[in-house]
Amino acid sequence: MYREVPLQRGLVGGHSDGAINNLNEWDGLIEVKSIGMGTLRMEAPRMHQRYLDGETLENIWWKIQRPFTTHVKQGMLYLWMSWPRYEEIAFIYESKFHQQVKEFVVAYNPQIIAPILEKAREVEVAVRNNLPPEPPEWAASADSRICKSCPYRRTCWSLEAPDESTQENDPAPAVRIKRTTAAKRKRAVRSAAV
């Protein structure tokens, strides 16, 4: 039977694919990743381009010498949530091309996720003070692809609730939170951080 390992610290949560306890005196989390064309396109565009330029998938597979950056960040967040129980995470990469396997063991390094944790702290302060956090830099407008599917779209962009005829087609619930000025939000974040 397969069971993921639930992890939680404050408002941050996730599930690691597994954990090993005291195997040859090694304790650590496990993340299994299937590596295919989509992974290369998103995580390693240069390798993907090599494939498009005619390099074989076998050669590209052997050039993967370390876990991809987004996987490492995910793993560091998992280690942060499970600290001090686990200090390392093993990434097991399985090739969709030919089912070969690679393993990378990475030690916990909080510096890798410091910016992510800072944003998480801002969100936690906003939740505690019942204030919506500032939209991230990549959220250009309420009509951006990601924002359209977010359940907090109306809150972030101060949108009015739709009339009843359009509400059933809109996945975003009508949440009303009184917005405050950016200056007040920043003061609240600074005072809570102290």
C-alpha positions, 0 to 999 in steps of 0.5 A: 500500500502506498501512502504519502508522508503529510507535512505541515508547518504553519500555513505551509503544507505538502506531501512527500512521496515517502520517508526512510527511517534508519536504513543503514543509518540514513533518515530522509524523505523521498520524492519520485519524479517521472522525467519525460518530454514535458519535464524537459520542456518546463525544467530544462529547456536547453536539454529539450532544445537539444532533443529538437535539434536531433540529440537522442533521448538516451544522451539527454538522459545521461546529461541530467547530473542533478535534480532540477531547480523546482524539484530542489525547492520543493524538496527544501520546503519539505525538509523545512516542514519536517526539520529536524527529523529529516535533513536530506531528501532523495530524488528518484528520477525515472525516465519515461523514455526507457524506464532507467532510474537515477537517484540524487540525495540533497542536504537541507539548505534553507537559503534556497527557499528563503525568498519563498518562506518570506512570501509565506510569512507575508501571507501568514501575517495577512491571514492573521490580520484578515488582510489580503496579501499583495498580488504577486509580481506575475499576476498582471491582471484579473484576467491573467490565465492563473488569476482566472482560475484562482478562488481568491481572484475577486478578493485580490482584484476587488471585483464585484460579485457577479449576478446570479446568472453568471455565478454558476460558470465562475469557479471563484467564490464571492469572497468579500474582504474590505481592502485597505491601503498598501501602506497600512498592509506594509505597516502591518507586515512590518509590525508582525515581523518584529 
